[in-house]
Amino acid sequence: MKKYALTPLLLILLVTHTFSQKVRSTQGIGLNEVSVIELAANGDIWAGSFGQGIAFYNAAQQQWTYFDKTNTPVLRSDTIYDLQVAVFNNQQRTIAGTADGAFFTMAGGWDSLDNLTTKKVWGVTYKPDTIWTVGPAGLVTFDSTSTFRQTYPSPFLPISCIQRRNLCSGVWVGTATKGLFYTDNGTNFVYIDTTPANQSLVDMRVNAITLDMNCNAKMVGTKGGFSICPNGLPCQNFTTANSNLPQNDVTDVVIDCKNRVWLATRDSGIAVFTPPANFSRITKADGLPDNRISTLSVNEMTCEVVAGSIDGNVTVIDTAKSVKEVLSGFYGLGKNDLAAQVFPQPASHSVTLSFGTDYVTGTLQVFDLLGTLLQSHTVLNRQSFTVSTSALTSGAYFISVNTDEGTRYTARLTVVH
């Protein structure tokens, strides 16, 4: 499915922050774990999480805003399984599949897709005039006005995923133990599994599905390897045993605008497939903040790939397969930033920052992981400075000291009461 820019109606939902993003921060975007990423064509990013809702990144302003059960506009779920940016009902929308239903953006907030068979929605995708959702009980479709259309039972359960967005007709659906199946009407099915009669998939446990640009070959990530399954031909299967695939547990698959296949792995970074059987790797050694990659998405305008990881980071990778930027929910750490010593760690009632032999005059600020300013203090010609943490709840924080001379000291802080 093609990606589209967000509407001005969505942009007014943004919260204005006073901080900016810089290259190569590894502080996280304010989510504990990134479950899914969806990109708009202008570079805006929607990142879902397990337990903390959705973070939205405005690429032009380099700012994040957040949607969950506690803020306004309210998103009625904090656990996000899937996201898609699409145009339906003549408007550009973001659709979210969650643990509490399926929701889509409206002016000033979120609306729901009703008549779902279960609350949990594992996957969402939009084809012209049809929204498809999948959950534990099967498939549910809606028309382009978000009106309920029909429910279809799945031939196999449990469902694990739905194909990545594209303009191919019908949908491919993955299962946790029975391979994958295709339908364009909810009643007739085509199957791919490990049997020779159904193309000899590498493993029945499907994590992710995408299709090539010609709607011919299925790219399937499983817990047991990676398969390319052309129409009517046996799958070409790759594992650690027959190729240099770094790990068999492939958590996500995308194809970039150069027709390269990118694979996310459970804890071995990213693999990029080059025919006939070679996989180049991108790992922490190349700048990834975490090798546990949960999701990938492609910016169709720039051809850059964005990766989400278990540690809550979002990483932008350029067309040369180099880490370009690790986005942060608050101040990014630049090359000229100096790390201050912080003790005790974790802190309870107070914490002291030591600047070594430097005498510092400037402003000390304490932020939470969403970039919200919680404390601000003036520092006058000091080698150390003590801050009360009694009013802070247990958790992780970020401290920044900007000196009058232009030096910036940064530190992470953990508070435990």
TORVEXGU-411603 format. One record per residue (C-alpha): x, y, z; residue number from 1. Coordinates in nm, 2 decimals, padded with zeros to 4 digits. Example, Ala and Ser with C-alpha at 12.3 -4.5 7.8 and 13.67 -1.06 7.14 Angstrom:
! residues 2
NODE     px     py     pz  nr
NODE  01.23 -00.45  00.78   1
NODE  01.37 -00.11  00.71   2
***
This chain:
! residues 417
NODE     px     py     pz  nr
NODE  00.00  00.00  00.00   1
NODE  00.13  00.34 -00.08   2
NODE  00.20  00.58  00.20   3
NODE  00.05  00.93  00.21   4
NODE  00.12  01.26  00.38   5
NODE -00.08  01.34  00.69   6
NODE -00.36  01.59  00.68   7
NODE -00.34  01.94  00.84   8
NODE -00.62  01.82  01.08   9
NODE -00.37  01.57  01.22  10
NODE -00.09  01.83  01.25  11
NODE -00.29  02.05  01.48  12
NODE -00.28  01.77  01.74  13
NODE  00.09  01.81  01.78  14
NODE  00.23  01.93  02.11  15
NODE  00.50  02.19  02.07  16
NODE  00.83  02.11  02.24  17
NODE  01.13  02.33  02.30  18
NODE  01.38  02.07  02.22  19
NODE  01.53  01.96  01.89  20
NODE  01.65  01.63  01.75  21
NODE  02.02  01.56  01.67  22
NODE  02.19  01.27  01.50  23
NODE  02.28  00.95  01.68  24
NODE  02.09  00.97  02.01  25
NODE  02.02  00.64  02.18  26
NODE  01.78  00.77  02.45  27
NODE  01.46  00.63  02.31  28
NODE  01.15  00.80  02.17  29
NODE  00.95  00.77  02.50  30
NODE  00.81  00.41  02.43  31
NODE  00.95  00.11  02.62  32
NODE  00.91 -00.12  02.32  33
NODE  00.83 -00.03  01.95  34
NODE  00.58 -00.28  01.81  35
NODE  00.51 -00.13  01.46  36
NODE  00.62  00.16  01.25  37
NODE  00.43  00.32  00.96  38
NODE  00.56  00.61  00.75  39
NODE  00.39  00.89  00.56  40
NODE  00.55  01.00  00.23  41
NODE  00.67  01.32  00.38  42
NODE  00.88  01.13  00.64  43
NODE  00.63  01.16  00.93  44
NODE  00.65  00.85  01.15  45
NODE  00.38  00.67  01.35  46
NODE  00.53  00.43  01.60  47
NODE  00.31  00.19  01.81  48
NODE  00.41  00.02  02.13  49
NODE  00.31 -00.26  02.36  50
NODE  00.17 -00.07  02.66  51
NODE  00.23  00.30  02.59  52
NODE  00.01  00.38  02.29  53
NODE  00.14  00.56  01.98  54
NODE  00.41  00.82  01.93  55
NODE  00.38  01.05  01.62  56
NODE  00.69  01.22  01.48  57
NODE  00.65  01.53  01.27  58
NODE  00.95  01.52  01.04  59
NODE  00.94  01.89  00.94  60
NODE  00.93  02.01  01.30  61
NODE  01.14  01.72  01.44  62
NODE  00.89  01.68  01.73  63
NODE  00.70  01.40  01.89  64
NODE  00.35  01.39  02.03  65
NODE  00.17  01.09  02.19  66
NODE -00.17  00.92  02.19  67
NODE -00.28  00.68  02.47  68
NODE -00.56  00.62  02.71  69
NODE -00.47  00.90  02.94  70
NODE -00.42  01.20  02.71  71
NODE -00.63  01.42  02.48  72
NODE -00.73  01.32  02.22  73
NODE -00.79  00.98  02.38  74
NODE -00.68  00.66  02.20  75
NODE -00.87  00.39  02.37  76
NODE -00.58  00.14  02.38  77
NODE -00.22  00.15  02.49  78
NODE -00.12 -00.18  02.31  79
NODE -00.07 -00.13  01.94  80
NODE -00.03 -00.43  01.70  81
NODE -00.05 -00.27  01.36  82
NODE -00.07  00.07  01.19  83
NODE -00.14  00.20  00.84  84
NODE -00.15  00.54  00.68  85
NODE -00.40  00.55  00.39  86
NODE -00.66  00.75  00.22  87
NODE -01.02  00.64  00.26  88
NODE -01.35  00.83  00.28  89
NODE -01.17  01.09  00.08  90
NODE -00.95  01.17  00.37  91
NODE -00.60  01.07  00.47  92
NODE -00.62  00.86  00.79  93
NODE -00.40  00.65  01.02  94
NODE -00.56  00.31  01.11  95
NODE -00.45  00.14  01.43  96
NODE -00.51 -00.23  01.52  97
NODE -00.49 -00.26  01.90  98
NODE -00.57 -00.48  02.20  99
NODE -00.90 -00.29  02.24 100
NODE -01.03 -00.26  01.89 101
NODE -00.94 -00.08  01.56 102
NODE -00.93  00.30  01.54 103
NODE -00.87  00.56  01.28 104
NODE -00.78  00.93  01.30 105
NODE -01.05  01.19  01.26 106
NODE -01.04  01.57  01.30 107
NODE -00.94  01.63  01.66 108
NODE -00.93  01.27  01.77 109
NODE -00.98  00.90  01.70 110
NODE -01.29  00.71  01.59 111
NODE -01.35  00.33  01.60 112
NODE -01.43  00.06  01.36 113
NODE -01.74 -00.11  01.50 114
NODE -01.89 -00.47  01.48 115
NODE -01.55 -00.64  01.53 116
NODE -01.58 -01.00  01.64 117
NODE -01.31 -00.96  01.91 118
NODE -01.14 -00.66  02.07 119
NODE -00.79 -00.77  01.96 120
NODE -00.70 -00.66  01.61 121
NODE -00.36 -00.82  01.50 122
NODE -00.35 -00.65  01.16 123
NODE -00.50 -00.38  00.94 124
NODE -00.47 -00.30  00.57 125
NODE -00.65 -00.09  00.32 126
NODE -00.73 -00.18 -00.03 127
NODE -00.93  00.05 -00.26 128
NODE -01.28  00.07 -00.10 129
NODE -01.21 -00.20  00.16 130
NODE -01.05 -00.19  00.50 131
NODE -00.94 -00.54  00.62 132
NODE -00.88 -00.63  00.98 133
NODE -00.77 -00.96  01.13 134
NODE -00.80 -01.08  01.48 135
NODE -00.81 -01.41  01.68 136
NODE -01.15 -01.51  01.53 137
NODE -01.09 -01.42  01.17 138
NODE -01.13 -01.14  00.92 139
NODE -01.37 -00.84  00.92 140
NODE -01.41 -00.59  00.63 141
NODE -01.53 -00.23  00.62 142
NODE -01.61 -00.01  00.33 143
NODE -01.43  00.32  00.24 144
NODE -01.67  00.51  00.47 145
NODE -01.56  00.29  00.76 146
NODE -01.90  00.12  00.77 147
NODE -01.91 -00.25  00.86 148
NODE -01.93 -00.48  00.56 149
NODE -01.88 -00.85  00.66 150
NODE -01.72 -01.10  00.89 151
NODE -01.53 -01.40  00.76 152
NODE -01.41 -01.70  00.96 153
NODE -01.04 -01.79  00.91 154
NODE -00.96 -02.13  00.77 155
NODE -00.68 -02.16  01.03 156
NODE -00.62 -02.02  01.37 157
NODE -00.45 -01.85  01.54 158
NODE -00.38 -01.56  01.30 159
NODE -00.04 -01.39  01.35 160
NODE -00.02 -01.11  01.09 161
NODE -00.16 -00.96  00.77 162
NODE  00.05 -00.86  00.46 163
NODE  00.23 -00.53  00.44 164
NODE  00.04 -00.26  00.26 165
NODE  00.05 -00.25 -00.12 166
NODE -00.19 -00.22 -00.42 167
NODE -00.22 -00.59 -00.49 168
NODE -00.57 -00.73 -00.49 169
NODE -00.69 -00.94 -00.19 170
NODE -00.49 -01.01  00.13 171
NODE -00.24 -01.26  00.25 172
NODE -00.28 -01.36  00.62 173
NODE -00.02 -01.53  00.83 174
NODE -00.09 -01.79  01.10 175
NODE  00.11 -01.90  01.41 176
NODE  00.12 -02.27  01.31 177
NODE -00.04 -02.33  00.97 178
NODE  00.16 -02.11  00.72 179
NODE -00.03 -01.84  00.53 180
NODE -00.34 -01.80  00.31 181
NODE -00.48 -01.56  00.05 182
NODE -00.84 -01.45 -00.01 183
NODE -01.00 -01.17 -00.21 184
NODE -01.35 -01.24 -00.10 185
NODE -01.33 -01.40  00.24 186
NODE -01.47 -01.74  00.12 187
NODE -01.22 -01.88 -00.13 188
NODE -00.86 -01.94 -00.02 189
NODE -00.51 -02.02 -00.15 190
NODE -00.26 -02.17  00.09 191
NODE  00.12 -02.17  00.13 192
NODE  00.27 -02.41  00.38 193
NODE  00.56 -02.65  00.42 194
NODE  00.40 -02.92  00.20 195
NODE  00.52 -02.96 -00.16 196
NODE  00.16 -02.92 -00.28 197
NODE  00.16 -02.57 -00.13 198
NODE  00.50 -02.44 -00.24 199
NODE  00.72 -02.58  00.05 200
NODE  00.74 -02.28  00.28 201
NODE  01.04 -02.28  00.51 202
NODE  00.84 -02.28  00.83 203
NODE  00.47 -02.28  00.93 204
NODE  00.51 -02.01  01.20 205
NODE  00.46 -01.68  01.01 206
NODE  00.58 -01.35  01.15 207
NODE  00.55 -01.11  00.84 208
NODE  00.44 -01.10  00.48 209
NODE  00.50 -00.86  00.20 210
NODE  00.47 -00.88 -00.18 211
NODE  00.70 -00.76 -00.46 212
NODE  00.60 -00.46 -00.68 213
NODE  00.45 -00.69 -00.95 214
NODE  00.22 -00.87 -00.70 215
NODE  00.40 -01.20 -00.79 216
NODE  00.64 -01.32 -00.52 217
NODE  00.55 -01.33 -00.15 218
NODE  00.83 -01.25  00.09 219
NODE  00.76 -01.44  00.41 220
NODE  00.94 -01.40  00.74 221
NODE  00.90 -01.69  00.98 222
NODE  01.04 -01.82  01.30 223
NODE  01.24 -02.08  01.10 224
NODE  01.38 -01.87  00.82 225
NODE  01.29 -01.65  00.52 226
NODE  01.10 -01.76  00.20 227
NODE  01.05 -01.61 -00.14 228
NODE  00.74 -01.77 -00.29 229
NODE  00.66 -01.68 -00.65 230
NODE  00.31 -01.76 -00.79 231
NODE  00.29 -02.13 -00.89 232
NODE  00.65 -02.22 -00.80 233
NODE  00.82 -02.37 -00.50 234
NODE  00.94 -02.13 -00.24 235
NODE  01.31 -02.03 -00.23 236
NODE  01.40 -02.09  00.13 237
NODE  01.69 -01.93  00.33 238
NODE  01.81 -02.03  00.68 239
NODE  02.13 -02.01  00.87 240
NODE  02.21 -02.36  00.75 241
NODE  02.20 -02.28  00.37 242
NODE  02.30 -01.91  00.36 243
NODE  02.45 -01.63  00.56 244
NODE  02.11 -01.53  00.70 245
NODE  02.22 -01.42  01.05 246
NODE  01.92 -01.57  01.23 247
NODE  01.62 -01.78  01.14 248
NODE  01.36 -01.58  01.35 249
NODE  01.27 -01.31  01.10 250
NODE  01.03 -01.06  01.27 251
NODE  00.95 -00.83  00.97 252
NODE  01.00 -00.80  00.60 253
NODE  00.99 -00.49  00.37 254
NODE  01.10 -00.41  00.01 255
NODE  01.25 -00.07 -00.06 256
NODE  01.22  00.13 -00.38 257
NODE  01.54 -00.03 -00.52 258
NODE  01.36 -00.37 -00.48 259
NODE  01.59 -00.47 -00.20 260
NODE  01.44 -00.70  00.07 261
NODE  01.51 -00.59  00.43 262
NODE  01.46 -00.84  00.71 263
NODE  01.43 -00.76  01.08 264
NODE  01.56 -01.03  01.31 265
NODE  01.47 -01.12  01.67 266
NODE  01.82 -01.03  01.81 267
NODE  02.07 -01.02  01.52 268
NODE  02.00 -00.68  01.37 269
NODE  01.89 -00.62  01.01 270
NODE  01.97 -00.84  00.71 271
NODE  01.94 -00.71  00.35 272
NODE  01.89 -00.97  00.08 273
NODE  02.09 -00.96 -00.24 274
NODE  02.02 -01.24 -00.50 275
NODE  02.09 -01.52 -00.53 276
NODE  02.15 -01.59 -00.16 277
NODE  02.36 -01.33  00.01 278
NODE  02.26 -01.13  00.32 279
NODE  02.45 -00.82  00.43 280
NODE  02.40 -00.71  00.79 281
NODE  02.34 -00.40  00.99 282
NODE  02.40 -00.43  01.37 283
NODE  02.50 -00.24  01.68 284
NODE  02.85 -00.24  01.54 285
NODE  02.72 -00.02  01.25 286
NODE  02.53  00.22  01.47 287
NODE  02.20  00.04  01.56 288
NODE  02.11  00.10  01.92 289
NODE  01.97 -00.25  01.96 290
NODE  01.99 -00.57  01.76 291
NODE  01.64 -00.68  01.86 292
NODE  01.45 -00.54  01.56 293
NODE  01.07 -00.56  01.59 294
NODE  00.95 -00.37  01.28 295
NODE  01.06 -00.20  00.96 296
NODE  00.91  00.05  00.72 297
NODE  01.02  00.22  00.40 298
NODE  00.99  00.59  00.31 299
NODE  00.88  00.56 -00.06 300
NODE  01.00  00.92 -00.14 301
NODE  01.35  00.89  00.00 302
NODE  01.40  00.51 -00.01 303
NODE  01.52  00.53  00.35 304
NODE  01.43  00.25  00.59 305
NODE  01.31  00.31  00.94 306
NODE  01.36  00.04  01.21 307
NODE  01.19  00.00  01.55 308
NODE  01.36 -00.20  01.82 309
NODE  01.27 -00.36  02.15 310
NODE  01.46 -00.10  02.35 311
NODE  01.22  00.18  02.23 312
NODE  01.44  00.33  01.97 313
NODE  01.36  00.44  01.61 314
NODE  01.65  00.43  01.37 315
NODE  01.67  00.59  01.02 316
NODE  01.89  00.40  00.77 317
NODE  01.99  00.56  00.44 318
NODE  02.00  00.41  00.09 319
NODE  02.37  00.32  00.14 320
NODE  02.25  00.09  00.43 321
NODE  02.42  00.33  00.68 322
NODE  02.26  00.44  01.01 323
NODE  02.17  00.80  00.95 324
NODE  01.99  00.89  01.27 325
NODE  01.86  00.74  01.59 326
NODE  01.56  00.95  01.68 327
NODE  01.49  01.05  02.04 328
NODE  01.18  01.18  02.22 329
NODE  01.39  01.45  02.38 330
NODE  01.73  01.62  02.33 331
NODE  01.95  01.41  02.10 332
NODE  02.30  01.36  02.21 333
NODE  02.54  01.54  01.98 334
NODE  02.91  01.46  01.94 335
NODE  03.01  01.76  02.14 336
NODE  02.79  01.67  02.44 337
NODE  02.97  01.57  02.76 338
NODE  02.84  01.30  03.00 339
NODE  02.81  01.42  03.36 340
NODE  02.87  01.18  03.65 341
NODE  02.56  01.11  03.84 342
NODE  02.54  00.96  04.19 343
NODE  02.38  00.78  04.35 344
NODE  02.23  00.56  04.08 345
NODE  01.95  00.48  04.12 346
NODE  01.85  00.79  04.32 347
NODE  01.58  00.81  04.59 348
NODE  01.56  01.15  04.76 349
NODE  01.83  01.34  04.57 350
NODE  02.10  01.31  04.30 351
NODE  02.43  01.49  04.25 352
NODE  02.58  01.58  03.91 353
NODE  02.96  01.61  03.90 354
NODE  03.13  01.81  03.62 355
NODE  03.48  01.69  03.70 356
NODE  03.73  01.97  03.72 357
NODE  03.51  02.22  03.53 358
NODE  03.33  02.51  03.70 359
NODE  02.99  02.54  03.54 360
NODE  02.75  02.83  03.51 361
NODE  02.43  02.76  03.33 362
NODE  02.08  02.60  03.34 363
NODE  02.01  02.24  03.46 364
NODE  01.69  02.08  03.34 365
NODE  01.52  01.74  03.42 366
NODE  01.30  01.58  03.15 367
NODE  01.09  01.26  03.15 368
NODE  01.13  01.02  02.86 369
NODE  00.86  01.20  02.66 370
NODE  01.06  01.52  02.67 371
NODE  00.84  01.70  02.93 372
NODE  01.03  01.95  03.13 373
NODE  00.99  01.87  03.50 374
NODE  01.25  02.08  03.67 375
NODE  01.48  02.38  03.59 376
NODE  01.76  02.51  03.81 377
NODE  02.02  02.78  03.78 378
NODE  02.38  02.66  03.83 379
NODE  02.64  02.93  03.93 380
NODE  03.01  02.85  03.91 381
NODE  02.98  02.50  04.05 382
NODE  03.18  02.17  04.01 383
NODE  02.87  01.97  04.12 384
NODE  02.50  02.03  04.17 385
NODE  02.24  01.84  04.38 386
NODE  01.88  01.80  04.27 387
NODE  01.59  01.67  04.47 388
NODE  01.42  01.37  04.33 389
NODE  01.16  01.33  04.60 390
NODE  00.88  01.46  04.37 391
NODE  00.97  01.23  04.08 392
NODE  00.80  00.90  04.05 393
NODE  01.01  00.58  04.01 394
NODE  01.14  00.55  03.65 395
NODE  01.40  00.69  03.40 396
NODE  01.48  01.05  03.33 397
NODE  01.71  01.27  03.14 398
NODE  01.92  01.56  03.27 399
NODE  02.07  01.83  03.05 400
NODE  02.30  02.12  03.17 401
NODE  02.35  02.40  02.92 402
NODE  02.64  02.62  03.02 403
NODE  02.68  02.99  02.94 404
NODE  02.99  02.90  02.73 405
NODE  02.78  02.67  02.51 406
NODE  02.89  02.33  02.65 407
NODE  02.62  02.08  02.72 408
NODE  02.64  01.81  02.98 409
NODE  02.40  01.52  02.96 410
NODE  02.31  01.22  03.19 411
NODE  02.05  00.95  03.24 412
NODE  01.89  00.92  03.58 413
NODE  01.70  00.63  03.74 414
NODE  01.48  00.71  04.03 415
NODE  01.36  00.43  04.27 416
NODE  01.15  00.50  04.58 417
***
